[in-house]
């Protein structure tokens, strides 16, 4: 499994492989053409309630990860994403958050690797 993460605002690169947006909301200022997506899997993102509770607070990251993992365990979209990672040699999970280390895509990547 070759999966990586990347900010949606970064330029598209040939080595991105299969590009999957994993945000529930469409990123501001990005057109569909610029995004150059293969799939928008919005349902794999954290629930609105969890996202609001977390508010990208680095101090809550560990608790957020535990809660998000629990959501993913019962989320059919997580199963769909696992299938996508098996069908494509390289998958890039795209997210809009500013912090490259504190975002749900990193938690999702760790979940897929576990």
C-alpha positions in Angstrom: 0.0 0.0 0.0 1.5 3.3 -1.1 -0.6 6.1 0.4 0.5 9.6 1.2 -1.2 12.9 2.1 -1.0 16.3 0.5 -2.6 19.6 0.9 -5.2 20.3 -1.9 -3.7 23.7 -2.5 -0.3 22.1 -3.5 0.3 21.7 -7.2 -0.8 18.5 -8.9 2.2 16.2 -9.5 2.5 13.2 -11.7 3.6 11.0 -8.7 0.3 11.8 -6.9 -1.3 8.7 -8.4 -5.0 8.3 -7.6 -6.1 11.6 -6.0 -8.8 11.3 -3.3 -10.2 14.4 -1.5 -11.0 13.2 2.1 -12.7 16.4 3.3 -16.4 16.7 4.0 -16.5 20.3 2.7 -15.2 21.5 -0.7 -12.0 23.5 -0.1 -12.3 27.2 -0.6 -10.8 28.8 -3.7 -10.2 25.5 -5.5 -12.1 24.8 -8.7 -12.9 21.2 -9.7 -10.6 21.5 -12.6 -7.7 22.7 -10.4 -8.3 19.9 -7.9 -7.9 17.3 -10.6 -9.6 14.6 -8.4 -10.2 11.0 -9.1 -12.6 10.7 -6.2 -14.2 12.9 -3.5 -14.9 10.6 -0.6 -16.5 13.1 1.7 -18.1 10.4 4.0 -14.7 9.2 5.2 -14.1 12.6 6.9 -14.8 13.0 10.6 -18.4 13.6 11.5 -19.4 17.3 11.7 -19.8 16.9 15.5 -16.3 15.5 15.9 -14.8 18.1 13.6 -16.5 20.9 15.6 -15.4 19.4 18.9 -11.8 19.1 17.8 -11.4 22.4 16.0 -7.9 21.4 14.9 -6.6 21.9 18.5 -3.2 20.2 18.7 -3.8 19.5 22.4 -6.8 17.4 21.5 -5.1 15.5 18.7 -4.7 12.2 20.6 -8.3 12.2 21.8 -9.5 13.2 18.3 -7.5 10.3 16.8 -9.1 7.8 19.1 -12.6 9.1 18.4 -12.0 9.3 14.7 -10.6 5.8 14.6 -13.8 4.6 16.4 -15.9 6.4 13.7 -13.9 4.8 10.9 -14.3 1.3 12.4 -18.1 1.6 11.6 -17.8 3.7 8.4 -18.5 2.1 5.0 -16.5 4.9 3.4 -13.4 3.6 5.2 -13.9 0.2 3.6 -14.3 1.9 0.3 -11.0 3.8 0.8 -9.2 0.5 1.7 -10.4 -0.9 -1.6 -9.2 2.1 -3.5 -5.7 1.7 -1.9 -5.7 -1.9 -3.1 -6.8 -1.1 -6.6 -4.3 1.7 -7.3 -0.5 1.5 -7.0 -0.3 5.0 -5.4 -3.0 7.0 -3.6 -2.8 10.6 -2.4 -5.2 11.7 0.3 -6.0 15.4 -0.2 -7.0 17.7 2.6 -7.5 21.5 3.0 -6.2 22.0 6.6 -3.3 24.4 7.0 -1.2 22.3 9.4 0.5 19.4 7.6 0.9 17.4 10.8 -2.3 18.2 12.7 -5.1 17.2 10.4 -7.6 14.4 10.0 -5.8 13.1 6.8 -2.8 12.1 8.9 -5.0 10.2 11.4 -6.7 8.6 8.4 -3.4 7.6 6.9 -2.3 6.0 10.2 -5.6 4.2 10.4 -5.1 2.7 6.9 -1.6 1.6 7.8 -2.6 -0.1 11.0 
